[in-house]
């Protein structure tokens, strides 16, 4: 939620049958790689703007929209019943959103003894840190992988290079090898570089790089991201995408029916209270529909 415009994160808790298998970044983070794997909390960049009336609100800038101060509302929803199992308000920051998602999943398991088999969400939840956290707990991440490696200038991106797991090298489209020294940067990034001789005599260099040699990065948990990419081609992933409509309905109801397109209270504490009260009202409305369904008509029971 925010002051002026609508901005929410979406997260889905999908409690599957036994036979079955969230706005853009508000401020650039120099610690985050192309996969959104930056470790938040170690070092913070000063905010570009600070609200004089609500300093805890986050300054959000998006293409095509005027910048504004915002908070996020996070829902964890059981898709079978359409019930909001957990809700939390937070600052509009990707690293914070990941931490809130982890906290909600753990809180639901601790309180209700429920653990999802699948968790669906938008690309905001596709950072490798959250994907690995889910995979380690045997939760299938039905989330598009956060990947900014594509190049807008038409030159070769990381996906054009083939990784040889056995030899721990990348092979470029021209057949040259990119090797690594094994050094790890920022705790999770490994650099692979081609040799100067290979790049200088390569006929594909104009399509590859303007630097002396081509360099690409690989996250230590890239294998996790590859596993999640493979899930995107499964029927279960498509089912999760269809069921996410229930999440969108909850946020649309929050904004249009409950008229909560902006918060009444200021500060993170007030945001959390309003999000929790709103989710409670939506669950009561859903509960009334489940318990007070109208009996079938006599015409339907005894057709003429």
C-alpha positions as CSV (number, residue, x, y, z in Angstrom):
1,X,0.0,0.0,0.0
2,X,1.1,3.6,-0.4
3,X,0.0,7.2,-0.2
4,X,-1.6,8.0,-3.5
5,X,-1.2,5.0,-5.8
6,X,-1.8,1.3,-5.5
7,X,1.2,-0.9,-5.0
8,X,1.1,-4.5,-3.6
9,X,3.0,-7.7,-3.5
10,X,1.4,-11.0,-4.2
11,X,2.2,-14.3,-2.6
12,X,0.3,-17.5,-2.8
13,X,0.3,-20.4,-0.4
14,X,-0.8,-23.5,-2.4
15,X,-1.7,-26.5,-0.2
16,X,-1.7,-29.3,-2.8
17,X,-3.4,-32.6,-2.8
18,X,-1.2,-35.6,-1.8
19,X,-1.0,-36.8,-5.4
20,X,0.2,-33.5,-6.7
21,X,3.7,-32.4,-7.1
22,X,4.6,-9.2,-5.6
23,X,6.1,-3.8,-7.6
24,X,9.4,-3.4,-9.2
25,X,12.5,-2.6,-7.2
26,X,12.1,0.8,-5.6
27,X,15.8,1.7,-5.5
28,X,18.8,0.2,-7.2
29,X,20.9,-1.9,-4.9
30,X,24.6,-2.2,-5.8
31,X,24.9,-5.5,-4.0
32,X,22.3,-7.2,-6.1
33,X,23.4,-9.1,-9.2
34,X,21.5,-9.9,-12.4
35,X,19.6,-12.6,-10.5
36,X,18.4,-10.4,-7.6
37,X,20.6,-12.3,-5.2
38,X,22.0,-9.4,-3.3
39,X,22.3,-9.9,0.4
40,X,20.2,-7.2,2.1
41,X,21.0,-6.0,5.5
42,X,24.8,-6.0,5.3
43,X,25.2,-2.6,3.9
44,X,22.5,0.0,3.0
45,X,22.4,2.7,0.4
46,X,21.0,6.0,1.8
47,X,17.5,6.6,0.6
48,X,17.0,9.1,-2.3
49,X,14.1,10.8,-0.6
50,X,12.7,10.8,2.9
51,X,9.1,11.6,3.6
52,X,8.7,14.5,6.1
53,X,5.3,13.1,7.3
54,X,6.2,9.3,7.3
55,X,9.9,8.7,7.3
56,X,9.4,4.9,7.2
57,X,7.7,5.0,3.8
58,X,9.9,3.9,0.9
59,X,10.5,6.2,-2.1
60,X,9.4,4.2,-5.2
61,X,10.3,5.2,-8.8
62,X,8.9,3.2,-11.7
63,X,9.0,3.8,-15.5
64,X,6.0,5.8,-16.7
65,X,4.8,6.8,-13.2
66,X,5.6,9.7,-11.0
67,X,7.7,8.7,-8.0
68,X,5.8,8.2,-4.7
69,X,6.2,7.0,-1.1
70,X,4.9,3.4,-0.6
71,X,4.4,0.4,1.7
72,X,3.6,-3.1,0.6
73,X,0.8,-5.5,1.7
74,X,1.7,-9.2,1.7
75,X,-0.8,-12.0,1.7
76,X,-0.2,-15.7,2.1
77,X,-3.3,-17.5,0.7
78,X,-4.5,-21.1,0.7
79,X,-5.8,-21.5,-2.8
80,X,-8.0,-24.5,-2.0
81,X,-10.3,-22.4,0.2
82,X,-9.3,-18.9,-0.9
83,X,-8.5,-18.0,2.7
84,X,-5.8,-15.5,3.7
85,X,-3.7,-17.6,6.1
86,X,-1.2,-14.8,7.0
87,X,-0.8,-11.1,6.2
88,X,1.9,-8.5,6.9
89,X,2.6,-5.0,6.0
90,X,6.2,-4.0,5.1
91,X,8.4,-1.5,3.5
92,X,8.4,-1.5,-0.3
93,X,11.8,-3.2,-0.7
94,X,12.6,-6.4,-2.4
95,X,15.0,-7.7,0.3
96,X,12.4,-6.9,3.0
97,X,9.7,-8.7,0.9
98,X,11.8,-11.9,0.8
99,X,12.3,-11.8,4.5
100,X,8.5,-11.3,5.1
101,X,7.6,-14.2,2.8
102,X,10.0,-16.5,4.7
103,X,8.6,-15.3,8.0
104,X,5.0,-15.9,6.9
105,X,5.7,-19.4,5.7
106,X,7.4,-20.3,9.0
107,X,4.7,-18.7,11.1
108,X,1.9,-20.6,9.3
109,X,3.7,-23.9,9.8
110,X,4.3,-23.1,13.5
111,X,0.7,-22.0,14.2
112,X,-1.3,-24.3,11.9
113,X,1.0,-27.1,11.1
114,X,0.7,-26.3,7.4
115,X,3.5,-26.4,4.9
116,X,2.9,-25.7,1.2
117,X,4.0,-28.1,-1.5
118,X,4.0,-25.2,-3.9
119,X,4.4,-21.5,-3.6
120,X,3.4,-19.2,-6.4
121,X,4.2,-15.6,-6.9
122,X,5.3,-13.0,-9.4
123,X,8.9,-12.2,-10.5
124,X,9.5,-10.1,-7.3
125,X,9.8,-13.4,-5.5
126,X,12.2,-15.0,-8.1
127,X,15.5,-13.9,-6.3
128,X,17.9,-16.8,-5.9
129,X,18.0,-16.3,-2.1
130,X,14.3,-17.1,-1.7
131,X,14.3,-19.8,-4.4
132,X,17.1,-21.7,-2.5
133,X,15.3,-21.2,0.8
134,X,12.2,-22.8,-0.7
135,X,14.0,-25.7,-2.4
136,X,15.9,-26.5,0.8
137,X,12.4,-27.0,2.5
138,X,11.0,-29.1,-0.3
139,X,8.6,-26.4,-1.5
140,X,8.4,-26.1,-5.2
141,X,8.8,-22.5,-6.2
142,X,6.3,-21.7,-9.0
143,X,7.8,-18.3,-9.5
144,X,9.4,-16.8,-12.6
145,X,13.2,-16.6,-12.1
146,X,14.5,-13.0,-11.5
147,X,17.0,-12.6,-14.3
148,X,18.4,-9.4,-15.7
149,X,21.2,-10.9,-17.8
150,X,19.5,-10.1,-21.1
151,X,21.2,-7.2,-23.0
152,X,19.1,-4.6,-24.7
153,X,21.8,-3.8,-27.2
154,X,21.5,-7.1,-29.0
155,X,24.9,-8.5,-27.9
156,X,25.2,-12.0,-26.6
157,X,23.7,-12.5,-23.1
158,X,24.6,-15.1,-20.5
159,X,22.0,-17.5,-21.9
160,X,24.0,-17.7,-25.2
161,X,27.0,-19.2,-23.3
162,X,26.9,-22.9,-22.4
163,X,28.0,-24.0,-19.0
164,X,30.1,-27.2,-18.7
165,X,29.4,-28.4,-15.2
166,X,32.1,-31.1,-15.2
167,X,34.9,-28.7,-16.3
168,X,33.4,-25.6,-14.5
169,X,33.8,-23.4,-17.6
170,X,31.5,-21.5,-20.0
171,X,31.8,-22.0,-23.7
172,X,31.0,-18.9,-25.8
173,X,29.1,-19.0,-29.2
174,X,32.5,-18.8,-30.9
175,X,33.8,-22.0,-29.1
176,X,36.2,-20.2,-26.7
177,X,36.3,-21.1,-23.1
178,X,35.7,-18.8,-20.2
179,X,37.4,-19.9,-17.0
180,X,37.2,-18.8,-13.4
181,X,39.9,-18.3,-10.7
182,X,37.4,-19.6,-8.1
183,X,37.3,-16.3,-6.2
184,X,33.9,-15.4,-4.8
185,X,32.7,-11.8,-4.9
186,X,30.1,-10.5,-2.5
187,X,29.7,-13.9,-1.0
188,X,27.8,-15.4,-4.0
189,X,29.1,-14.2,-7.4
190,X,31.8,-16.1,-9.4
191,X,33.3,-14.4,-12.5
192,X,34.2,-16.2,-15.7
193,X,36.6,-14.5,-18.2
194,X,37.7,-15.4,-21.7
195,X,41.4,-15.1,-22.6
196,X,42.6,-11.9,-24.4
197,X,44.0,-13.9,-27.3
198,X,40.7,-15.7,-27.9
199,X,38.7,-12.5,-27.8
200,X,41.1,-10.4,-30.0
201,X,40.9,-12.8,-32.9
202,X,37.2,-13.8,-32.6
203,X,35.0,-12.7,-35.5
204,X,32.0,-12.6,-33.2
205,X,33.5,-10.0,-30.8
206,X,31.4,-7.1,-32.2
207,X,28.3,-9.1,-31.2
208,X,29.8,-10.0,-27.8
209,X,31.5,-7.1,-26.1
210,X,33.3,-3.8,-26.5
211,X,35.7,-4.6,-23.7
212,X,39.0,-6.3,-24.1
213,X,37.7,-9.6,-23.0
214,X,34.2,-11.0,-22.3
215,X,33.2,-11.5,-18.7
216,X,30.1,-13.2,-17.3
217,X,28.9,-13.9,-13.8
218,X,27.4,-17.0,-12.2
219,X,25.7,-17.3,-8.8
220,X,26.8,-20.0,-6.5
221,X,23.2,-21.3,-6.4
222,X,22.7,-21.1,-10.2
223,X,21.8,-24.8,-10.2
224,X,18.7,-23.9,-8.1
225,X,17.7,-21.3,-10.6
226,X,18.0,-23.9,-13.4
227,X,15.7,-26.2,-11.5
228,X,13.1,-23.5,-11.0
229,X,13.3,-22.7,-14.7
230,X,12.6,-26.3,-15.5
231,X,9.4,-26.2,-13.4
232,X,8.0,-23.5,-15.7
233,X,7.3,-26.1,-18.3
234,X,5.2,-28.3,-16.0
235,X,1.4,-28.6,-15.8
236,X,1.6,-27.9,-12.0
237,X,3.3,-24.6,-12.7
238,X,0.5,-23.6,-15.2
239,X,-2.1,-24.6,-12.6
240,X,-0.5,-22.3,-10.1
241,X,-0.6,-19.5,-12.6
242,X,-4.3,-20.0,-13.1
243,X,-5.0,-20.2,-9.4
244,X,-3.1,-16.9,-8.7
245,X,-6.3,-15.2,-9.9
246,X,-7.6,-15.7,-6.4
247,X,-4.8,-13.6,-5.1
248,X,-5.5,-10.8,-7.6
249,X,-9.1,-10.9,-6.5
250,X,-8.2,-10.3,-2.9
251,X,-6.1,-7.2,-3.8
252,X,-8.7,-5.9,-6.1
253,X,-11.3,-6.3,-3.4
254,X,-9.0,-4.5,-0.9
255,X,-8.7,-1.5,-3.2
256,X,-12.1,-1.2,-4.9
257,X,-14.6,-2.5,-2.2
258,X,-12.8,-1.8,1.0
259,X,-11.4,1.5,-0.5
260,X,-8.0,0.8,0.9
261,X,-6.0,2.3,-2.0
262,X,-4.1,4.3,0.7
263,X,-3.4,3.9,4.4
264,X,-5.1,5.9,7.1
265,X,-2.3,5.4,9.6
266,X,1.3,6.4,9.3
267,X,4.4,4.4,10.2
268,X,5.2,0.7,9.7
269,X,3.3,-0.2,12.9
270,X,0.1,1.4,11.5
271,X,0.6,-0.3,8.2
272,X,0.8,-3.7,9.8
273,X,-2.3,-3.1,11.8
274,X,-4.3,-2.0,8.8
275,X,-3.2,-4.9,6.6
276,X,-4.1,-7.4,9.4
277,X,-7.5,-5.8,9.9
278,X,-8.2,-5.8,6.2
279,X,-7.3,-9.4,5.8
280,X,-9.5,-10.3,8.8
281,X,-12.5,-8.5,7.2
282,X,-11.9,-10.3,3.9
283,X,-11.6,-13.7,5.6
284,X,-14.9,-13.1,7.5
285,X,-16.6,-12.2,4.2
286,X,-15.2,-15.4,2.7
287,X,-16.3,-17.5,5.7
288,X,-19.8,-16.1,5.5
289,X,-20.0,-17.3,1.9
290,X,-18.7,-20.7,2.8
291,X,-21.0,-21.3,5.7
292,X,-24.2,-19.5,4.6
293,X,-24.7,-20.8,1.1
294,X,-28.3,-20.8,-0.1
295,X,-29.9,-24.3,-0.4
296,X,-30.5,-25.5,-3.9
297,X,-33.9,-24.5,-5.4
298,X,-36.7,-27.0,-5.6
299,X,-36.8,-26.6,-9.3
300,X,-33.2,-27.9,-9.5
301,X,-34.0,-30.8,-7.2
302,X,-37.3,-31.8,-8.8
303,X,-37.3,-30.9,-12.4
304,X,-40.7,-30.8,-14.0
